[in-house]
Each structure stands twice: as structure tokens, then as C-alpha cells.
């Protein structure tokens, strides 16, 4: 199931109209419908965070990275003052570096890093940071206070967890093909 379909389904489960959700998210009605139809592919992190909060689900569920809706209301026991920037700063400091040094390592410009103090980083940038520190996007966005790292898993295990792509089921044959592609890519990358 695609993110837009999950948003629509959850919104209806909670008895929230599209207009109400659009108002809460500060977007117009047509934009809300475009999100639900999947017409908007590049979803800002701030939108993802806000819609997950309103629908009381984890962002990872909406993104299709988890099948677990996980009622996240209990996850807000974080300090309200701890921003995404402060979390990134904390992680960088734990590795003995500044946020600026982290940016250089990840090929992220100083201007972009400076904006993190007042703006939420874009998803692709957050993914780079999360991957570097081996933490979840939920942790970086303040959805969970536990800094548990993402567990390293084999390609077979990872592919077993994948059930759909863009709302379409993935067959066992598809998984075999994906495994071969991943292995070939990783082989050439490591040379």
C-alpha cells in the first residue's frame, strides 16, 4: 500500500475528513488529495512528521518501511526543546566531531547545515545522516527517544521483510532477482 493510500485509510479510520486534515496540515484541499492519490512523490519531512502526528502513526509506517502502525502517542516523552539539529549535533559529538565536520564527510554544504537550526532537513539528507550513524529516521525526527541502532541484516532477511513496492505485491521470483541485482552491485562497489 502506498503512502497516500495509508494516509487516506488512517484518516477515515479516525473519522477525519480530507478538508479537516488539509486544514491541520496547512495545505489546500486539492494538495491533500494529490498526496492521497500519490501524485506528489517528494514528500517534505515536515509534512511527513505532521501527518504522522495527526494520524497517530509512525512515519516509517507511512513511508512503507514498516508494516507496524505503532500508536506513537507514547513516544512524545522527549524534551520538547530537542530539535532534529540538536539530535544530529549530539550524535556527531558522540563520534568526536562537529556538525560541520559531519557535513563535510557526507558532502553536505555548510549553508544546508546552518539551515538545520531553523528548518527540518530534507528526507534524503536525513537518510544520509541516519545511515551514517546507523539510527532510525524516527529517532532523528524526535519520534522516538530510544537511540537503538538499526540492526544489520542479511540481504535474504531484508528481502523477506519487503512485501510490496508502490502498492504491488512482490513475488518470490522478484526477490530472487532483487537479491542477484544487489549482490552484483555490492560486488562491483567493493572492488
N, C-alpha and C positions, 0 to 999 in steps of 0.2 A: 504494500500500500504506500502510495506517495505521500509526501509531507502535507500537501494541500488536502488530500482525502482524509488524513488523520486529523487535521485541524477541523475540518467540517464535521466529521463524525463526533469528535470530542465536544465540539461546540454544541451540537444537537443533543448529545448525552446530558450536557449541563443545562439545556434549555435556554441557551444564549442565541439570539438572532444574529445574523450576519451584520446587521446595522449596529447592534449593541457592541459586538466585537470590534467592528471598524471604529466606532467612537472611542472605545477604550484604548485602541492602538493608535489613535490619531491619524487614521488613513481614511480615504473616502470609500464608499460602498463598492464601487467598481474595482478599486485596488484590492479590496478584501476578496472579492470574487475571483480576481486574477490569481491571487495567492492560492485560493482553494482549488482552482482548476489546474494549477501547476504552470500557468503562463509566465510566472516570474521565477526564474531559476536562481538568480543570485540574491539570496536572502540575507539582509544585514543581520549581524549578530544581535544588535539591539532589538530588532523585530523578533527574532527567534527567542530571545530571553523574555521579552514582554509577553508574547503569545503563550509561551510555556507557563509563565507565571499565572496568567489569566485562566488558562485551561487546566492548571494544576497538574502538569505532567513534566517529565524531564525533557530537556531539549534533545537529548540523544534518542529518545523515542520518536520525536517529531522528525528528526533527520533520518530515521531508519537504521540507526546504528545499534538500536536495542529494541527488542520486542516488548520490553517491560515498561509499562506506563509509569510505574512508580509514583504514587502520590508524593509530591515533593514538598508539601507544606512543612514537614518536619525539618527540612534541610535549611531553613532560614534562621538557624540559631547562630549564624555568623555575625561578626561585628558589622553593623551596617556601614561603618566607615571604611571597610576594607574593599578597595576598588580592584578591578582587574589589574590595573597598573601596579598596585601595591602587592598583589599576589605574585605577579611576574618579578617584581623587584625582590620579593622575599626568596623566590626560587633562585634567582640569579645570585643573590648574596650567599645562599647556601652552597653555591658552587664556586664562591670566591671571586665573583665578577660583578661588574655594574650592569645595569640595563643597557647602557650604550655599548659595552663590550659584547653583550649577548646579541644586540642588533647587528654588529659587525660580523659575528660568527654566522648569523642566519641571513646575512645580506639584506638587512632591513635598514633603511635610511634613518638618520638622526631626526629628521623632520617627522617621520612616521612615529618614531618612538616618543618624541616630545608630545605628539597629539594624544598618546595613550593616557596622559594625565587627565585629560578632559573628555576624551571620546573613547568609546569601546573599539578595540581593534577589529579589523575585518576578519571573517571566518578563516580565510586562507592564511593570514598572518598568525592568528591564534592557533591554528593547526600546526604551523611550524614550531611555535613555542611549546605547545603541548607535546609534540613529538620529541623535541629536543630534551625536555625534562622528563619525558615518559609519564605524564599526568593526563588526566581527562580534561576535555573542554569544559565539562560541568564544574570542575574544580577552579579553573581559570576564571570562569564567569561568575563564580560565587554561588553556584547551585548546591555545592556540597562542601562541607568543611574538612572532610577527610582527604588527605593528600595521597591516599593509596595510589600507587602507580599502576599503570596499565600492565597487565600480565602479558609477557611474551608467550605467544602460542605458535604452534607449527602451522604451516600452510594448510595441511589437512584439517586441523581443528578450526582454523579461521574460516575455511570454505564451508565446513559443516554448519557454522553459525549463520551463514548467508542463506536467506530463504527466498528473497525477491530482489529484483532490480527494476526500478521505475514501475513498481506495482505488478510486475510479471514474475511468476514463479521461476526459480532456477532449477533445472533438472540435474540429475546426477551426471549426465553427459556434459552439461555446461560446466559443472565443477571440475571434471577431469580436464577439459580444455583450458579452463582458467588456471588450473594448477600447472599445466605444461607451459603456459604463457608466462606465469610468474617465475617459475624455475628458470626458464630460458633468459628472461630479463635479468634476474638476480645473478645468474652465471656470468652474463656479459658485463654487468655492472661491477662485479667483484674482480674482474681481470685487470 
